[in-house]
């Protein structure tokens, strides 16, 4: 009996692991959902609400956005199978049965439909939620397939992945608070999330240029000069994103968030100095550690507002643990890097051979720290 139960558990575990890998959850769980929850924390702080009091909102939003994000991964791989096979790109639906794909789509769509029905009496919430689904459906499916239509594809991806979900999160907090909308906050969050999303899909398309060239896929990055795309990202999209985010921080008046910006800048400088790591805005680089500001949005942005809210509502400090448990990967990487920097700097404190010796010692400390924190 015990052996049978063990086999059943093992089979179930493998099945869910297969589903997890197929929907590419590791690629979007922290990158897309982390900043959205951070925006909820910031909105709650702006409205002087206890963040922990919004826990039903977190659960509902995670279910809603997880269903949508999983749908995006499945529908994108489903419609890209022929192109991916032709270009040599990995596609997780290749070799999967029709029944498995149908079941996967049902597991995505049914929770989404349930959430949409729950919000049916609130036109704004319903629109923002359905808009994300619609944006990616139009992005992937023929005959429209915006992915193959230049700038329209960039706008659809950025809107579906970042703009609509982030505005949905903000709207939910305002609905629960019963307070009138702050137009400046709503607009700045919208511009920031859209710009952030545009920069993300531009990086993705530039990273996939070799694959897209093989199948003549007309993405935005492929239909324009690469140097021009880079200039647009560096000198238009990124400054717009930073300006909107600066307005958000000004509106909340959160000193901790601003202080963490300085700390993030210091970390980035030390990574470059010690390990030769590069930051990129939109253009992928060899040996780059991360896309600039992503770590801040995923780690320091939420942490700042949890700490700030804890000064008003002590119980909110519990969220530090909960947030790291739900989104551990980036936080763990940041801790490893900070520990590696401290260890490396301490070991060379008496040496004058900088930066060569610093880089060598800091690099040598990273594997040990990584093993320790696993």
Buried (B, 14 or more C-beta within 10 A) or exposed (E): EEEEEEEEEEEEEEEEEBBEEBBBBEEBBBBBBBBBBBBBBBBBBBBEBBBBEBEEBBEBBBBBBBBBBBBBBBBBBBBBBEBBEEBEBEBBBEEBEEEBBEEBBEBBBEBBEEBBEBBEEBEBBBBBBBBBBBBBBBBBBEEBBBBBBBEBBBBBBBBBBBBBBBBBBBBBBBBBBEEEEBEEBBEBBBBBBBBBBBBBBBBBBBEBBEBBEEBEBBBBBBBBEEEEBBEBBBEEBBEBBBBBBBBBBEBBEBEBBBEBBEEBEEBBEBBBBBBEBBBBBBBBEEEEBBBBBBBBBBBBBBBBBBBBBBEEBEEBBEBBEEBBEBBEEBBBBBBBBBBBBBBBBEBBEEEEEEBEBBBBBBBEBBEEBBEEEE
